Amino acid sequence: MMHDPNTLTCEEFQDQLPDLIGTGEDINLHPHLQNCDNCRALVDDLVTIAAAARLLFPFAEPPDELWEQIESAIKGQGNLPDPG
């Protein structure tokens, strides 16, 4: 059951928070945050934590030739049948 976002309690807002974040929309525009310092501080803390986590585990694209190197290494060990 969806509640009017303008009249959500903090508990209702926080229950919906994972879904709201999952939409990818700017959660700071949510009506509840316009009038609730506590929930706005919570969201700010979550943003800070998420940014710090990204710094701890940066995402890097593997090089294009990685799978070819893996396949060659496995073939070199004789554990992969030659598809030909």
N, C-alpha and C positions, 0 to 999 in steps of 0.2 A: 504494500500500500504506500503510495507516494504522498508525502505531506507537502503543503504549501511551503516552498523554500523560504518565504518571508516570515513564517511563524514557527520554524523548527526550534526545538529546545537544543541545548548543547548536546545532550545525550543522543537525540535523533540525528543531529548533524554528524556527530562522530561515528554513529552506526553506519551512516551512508558514506563516510569519508573514503573507504577503500574503493567503492564504486565510482565516486566522483573523481578521484585521482586517476582511476583506470580509463576514464573517458579521454584523457589527454587534453582536455580543455583547461583554460586558465581558472583554477579553483579560486583564486583571489577575487574573482568577479562574483562569486556566489553571494546571494543576498544575506545569508546568515553572518558571513564574515564582515559585512559592512557595519554591523552593530555589535559584534561580540569580540571584545579584546582577548578573552581567554582562548577561543577557538582560533582566532587569527594568530596568536602566539604559538599555538600548537602546530598549525600549518607551517608557520615560519621555521619552527624547530625541525619539522619533518623534511622540509626543503633543504635545510642546512645539513641534516644527517644524510640525506640522499646524495648531496653534492660531495660530502666527505667520503662516502662509500665509493663513489665513482672514481675518486682520486686513488683510493686504496687498490682498486681492481680495474685499472683502465682497460677498455675494450680495444683490441687491436685486430684488424683483419689479417688472417694468415696470408702468406704470399700465394700467388696463383699456382705456382709449381709445387706446392706442398703435397697435394694428393698424388702427383706423379712420383715425388720422392718417396712417399710412404709405400706406394705400389712397387716401386723398384726395390726398395729395401725388403719387402715381404717376398718378392720373387727371388731376390738374391739368397734368401734363407730357404727357398724351395717349398714354401708353405702355401703358395698360391698357384693354382693351375693356370697355364697359359691359355687364354680364351681362343687362341687360333687354332 
